[in-house]
Structures are given as C-alpha cells and as structure tokens.
Amino acid sequence: MATPEQTSALGHGIVLVRGGAAASARWVRRGLVAVRVVPLEGWTGVYLAEDRALSAAPYDVGLEILAARRVPTRHRPAIGLFVIDGCAVVTVQARGWRLEQRWIVWEPGSGVRRTPDLPALPAGLIIDVARARSRTSTAAITEHFADTQGQPLDVLVGLVRLLGLPGEELLLGGADESHERIDPNPRSIAAFDALVAEEAAHRSETER
C-alpha cells in the first residue's frame, strides 16, 4: 500500500474519462487549471500539471477544481480519485444525458462522511462505471470504505486495485513531464472570473 512518504508536490488526484487523449485535450483546455493527459487501457487519465488554477482565489485550488469539473457526455463515465483536505474523495459521473456527479468522502478515523450538499455515491454505481462486476462486489466495496483505519491515499489505491482500474502510478507519483501538458484557454478563465464577480456583486446587492 501507499506510504506517507509517497507524496507529490501537486497532491494526489486523477480523473479517468472515456475517449481518446486528443479528444480529452480539447475538453480540458476549456477548464481552469493546467493538466496532463495520458492514454490508459480503456481510459484517459487527467491529472494536474500545476497545483494552482489560473482562476481568482478562492477558486484556484487545483485539486478542488479538477474534482468538481463536469465531464461532457461523450467522455463519460468518469471516475475521480483525490486526496483533498486530508480525506479520500471519489467522484463518479455516469454515462447519459443527465449529468449528476456523485461523491464519497472518506476521513481517517471516521470513515465515510455525510455530505448533504454532495449526492452520495453508491458502491454498486462505482462497480458498474468501472465495469468491474466480474472482479468485485458491492459488499467488498462497502467493506473497503467501512474501514476507518489507514491513510486517504491507501483507500484510493485499494479501491483502484479492487476495481482493476488503471492509473495507480499517476495517482501515486504525480506529475510526469513525459505526458502531454494542456494549458487552459485564457478566455475560459476570464469568463469564469467574470461570472464569479457578477454573482458576488449580485449577492452584495441583495444583502443590503
């Protein structure tokens, strides 16, 4: 399993999406943070090239931006695996026209946390999205997250192995400059910052 020494300056996080790396590059270019994309068996891996997004604070934490990024229909299903704020975070965006991102947040010593603002991720959905019915079971995934011991990275690596997913090395090792880097389009960043500023101004007006 992973050890505390296996850390990355960029943190630990990867999104696995369907479709080729070239098509994924077009999608991630419309984001807010520089990433690298790498072809994997049956998936494309997307992970950070920089720890900070180019959008204005407080929306500039790279891992949080990548974790919350919506994946378009043609690239779903998508599975996200992250260590954020000392927790293991797993996200799934299933195939289909209706986009709903589901979440598991696991905390050392406590296990799975209730997250009322984030739709819960059932164990069966993880298995179906990973196409892992022949490898594991709902009971095994539930038992995996029921264990409150260990570190968040251990939980993520254990899940990757249970599901037979690729990308463990990327999740553990962080940036690898041999993989293609994709920088966000400045227009996407400007549009996002303008929207955030507009919403903040609207809240300020309504709170007066």
C-alpha positions as CSV (number, residue, x, y, z in Angstrom):
1,M,0.0,0.0,0.0
2,A,1.0,3.6,-0.2
3,T,3.2,5.1,2.5
4,P,3.2,8.7,3.9
5,E,6.5,9.3,2.1
6,Q,4.8,8.8,-1.3
7,T,3.7,12.4,-1.7
8,S,3.6,14.7,-4.6
9,A,4.1,18.5,-4.7
10,L,0.9,18.7,-6.7
11,G,-1.0,16.5,-4.3
12,H,-2.7,13.3,-5.4
13,G,-5.6,13.3,-7.8
14,I,-6.6,11.8,-11.2
15,V,-9.8,11.8,-13.3
16,L,-10.3,8.8,-15.5
17,V,-12.5,9.6,-18.6
18,R,-13.6,7.6,-21.6
19,G,-12.4,8.6,-25.1
20,G,-9.1,9.3,-26.5
21,A,-6.4,11.6,-25.2
22,A,-6.7,14.0,-28.1
23,A,-10.5,14.5,-27.6
24,S,-9.9,14.9,-23.8
25,A,-7.3,17.6,-24.5
26,R,-10.0,19.7,-26.3
27,W,-12.3,19.4,-23.2
28,V,-9.6,20.1,-20.6
29,R,-8.5,23.2,-22.5
30,R,-11.8,24.8,-21.6
31,G,-11.0,24.3,-17.9
32,L,-9.2,26.5,-15.3
33,V,-6.1,24.5,-14.4
34,A,-3.2,23.1,-16.4
35,V,-3.2,19.3,-16.6
36,R,-1.5,16.4,-18.3
37,V,-3.4,13.7,-20.2
38,V,-2.2,10.2,-20.7
39,P,-3.8,7.3,-22.6
40,L,-4.5,4.3,-20.4
41,E,-6.1,0.9,-21.0
42,G,-9.8,1.8,-21.7
43,W,-9.5,5.2,-20.3
44,T,-7.7,8.6,-20.5
45,G,-6.1,9.8,-17.3
46,V,-6.2,13.5,-16.5
47,Y,-4.0,14.9,-13.6
48,L,-2.6,18.2,-12.5
49,A,0.4,19.9,-14.1
50,E,0.2,22.8,-11.7
51,D,-1.1,22.9,-8.1
52,R,-3.0,26.2,-8.6
53,A,-5.7,27.0,-11.1
54,L,-5.4,30.3,-13.0
55,S,-8.8,31.5,-11.8
56,A,-9.0,34.0,-9.0
57,A,-9.0,32.9,-5.4
58,P,-10.7,31.2,-3.6
59,Y,-11.4,29.2,-6.8
60,D,-7.8,28.5,-7.5
61,V,-7.1,25.2,-5.7
62,G,-6.1,22.8,-8.5
63,L,-7.3,19.5,-6.9
64,E,-10.7,21.0,-5.9
65,I,-11.2,22.5,-9.4
66,L,-10.3,19.2,-11.1
67,A,-12.5,17.2,-8.7
68,A,-15.6,19.4,-9.3
69,R,-15.1,19.7,-13.1
70,R,-18.1,18.5,-15.1
71,V,-17.3,15.9,-17.8
72,P,-19.2,16.2,-21.1
73,T,-21.4,13.3,-22.2
74,R,-19.0,11.9,-24.8
75,H,-16.3,11.5,-22.2
76,R,-18.4,9.8,-19.5
77,P,-18.5,7.7,-17.5
78,A,-15.8,9.4,-15.5
79,I,-14.2,8.4,-12.1
80,G,-12.2,10.9,-10.0
81,L,-9.8,9.9,-7.2
82,F,-8.4,12.6,-4.9
83,V,-6.8,13.4,-1.6
84,I,-8.3,16.7,-0.5
85,D,-8.1,18.3,3.0
86,G,-6.9,15.0,4.5
87,C,-9.8,13.0,3.0
88,A,-10.1,10.4,0.3
89,V,-12.6,11.7,-2.3
90,V,-14.1,9.6,-5.0
91,T,-16.4,11.0,-7.7
92,V,-18.4,9.4,-10.4
93,Q,-20.2,11.0,-13.4
94,A,-22.2,8.3,-15.1
95,R,-23.0,7.9,-18.8
96,G,-26.2,9.6,-20.0
97,W,-27.6,13.0,-20.9
98,R,-28.5,13.8,-17.3
99,L,-25.3,14.9,-15.6
100,E,-25.1,14.1,-11.8
101,Q,-21.8,14.0,-10.1
102,R,-21.8,11.6,-7.1
103,W,-19.3,11.6,-4.2
104,I,-17.8,9.5,-1.5
105,V,-15.7,11.4,1.1
106,W,-13.7,9.2,3.5
107,E,-12.0,10.6,6.6
108,P,-9.3,8.8,8.6
109,G,-10.7,7.6,12.0
110,S,-14.3,8.3,10.9
111,G,-14.9,6.6,7.6
112,V,-17.4,7.8,5.1
113,R,-18.6,11.3,6.0
114,R,-22.2,12.5,5.4
115,T,-22.1,15.3,2.8
116,P,-25.6,16.7,2.5
117,D,-24.6,19.1,-0.3
118,L,-23.0,16.3,-2.4
119,P,-25.1,13.5,-3.8
120,A,-23.9,10.2,-2.3
121,L,-22.1,7.6,-4.5
122,P,-23.5,4.0,-4.1
123,A,-21.0,1.2,-4.1
124,G,-22.9,-0.5,-7.0
125,L,-22.5,2.5,-9.2
126,I,-18.8,2.6,-8.8
127,I,-18.6,-1.1,-9.9
128,D,-20.8,-0.5,-12.9
129,V,-19.0,2.5,-14.1
130,A,-15.6,0.7,-13.7
131,R,-17.1,-2.4,-15.4
132,A,-15.9,-4.4,-12.5
133,R,-18.8,-6.8,-11.8
134,S,-16.6,-9.8,-12.6
135,R,-13.8,-8.6,-10.3
136,T,-15.5,-7.4,-7.1
137,S,-18.9,-7.0,-5.3
138,T,-20.9,-4.3,-3.7
139,A,-20.2,-5.9,-0.3
140,A,-16.5,-5.7,-0.9
141,I,-16.6,-2.0,-1.9
142,T,-18.8,-1.2,1.1
143,E,-16.5,-3.1,3.4
144,H,-13.5,-1.3,1.9
145,F,-14.9,2.1,2.9
146,A,-16.2,0.9,6.2
147,D,-12.6,0.5,7.5
148,T,-11.8,3.7,9.3
149,Q,-8.0,3.0,9.6
150,G,-5.2,3.9,7.3
151,Q,-4.5,7.0,5.1
152,P,-6.6,8.5,2.4
153,L,-4.1,7.5,-0.3
154,D,-4.3,3.9,0.9
155,V,-8.0,4.0,0.5
156,L,-7.8,5.3,-3.1
157,V,-5.1,2.8,-4.1
158,G,-7.1,0.0,-2.5
159,L,-10.2,1.0,-4.5
160,V,-8.2,1.2,-7.8
161,R,-6.9,-2.4,-7.2
162,L,-10.4,-3.7,-6.2
163,L,-11.9,-2.3,-9.4
164,G,-9.0,-3.2,-11.6
165,L,-8.7,0.4,-12.8
166,P,-5.5,1.8,-14.5
167,G,-3.7,4.9,-13.3
168,E,-2.3,3.8,-9.9
169,E,1.1,5.1,-10.8
170,L,-0.3,8.5,-11.8
171,L,-2.3,8.7,-8.6
172,L,0.8,7.9,-6.5
173,G,3.5,9.7,-8.5
174,G,2.0,12.9,-9.5
175,A,3.4,14.9,-12.4
176,D,5.4,13.3,-15.2
177,E,6.7,15.7,-17.8
178,S,6.7,13.0,-20.5
179,H,2.9,13.3,-20.7
180,E,1.2,16.0,-22.8
181,R,0.5,19.2,-20.9
182,I,-2.7,21.1,-21.7
183,D,-3.0,24.7,-20.5
184,P,-6.4,26.3,-20.1
185,N,-7.7,28.7,-22.7
186,P,-7.4,32.3,-21.2
187,R,-11.0,33.0,-22.4
188,S,-12.3,30.2,-20.2
189,I,-10.6,31.7,-17.2
190,A,-11.8,35.2,-18.0
191,A,-15.3,34.0,-18.4
192,F,-15.3,32.1,-15.2
193,D,-13.8,35.0,-13.2
194,A,-16.4,37.4,-14.7
195,L,-19.2,35.1,-13.7
196,V,-17.9,34.8,-10.1
197,A,-17.6,38.5,-9.9
198,E,-21.1,39.1,-11.2
199,E,-22.6,36.6,-8.7
200,A,-20.7,38.2,-5.8
201,A,-21.9,41.7,-6.8
202,H,-25.5,40.3,-7.0
203,R,-25.2,38.8,-3.5
204,S,-23.8,42.1,-2.2
205,E,-26.8,44.0,-3.7
206,T,-29.4,41.6,-2.3
207,E,-27.8,41.6,1.2
208,R,-28.1,45.3,1.6
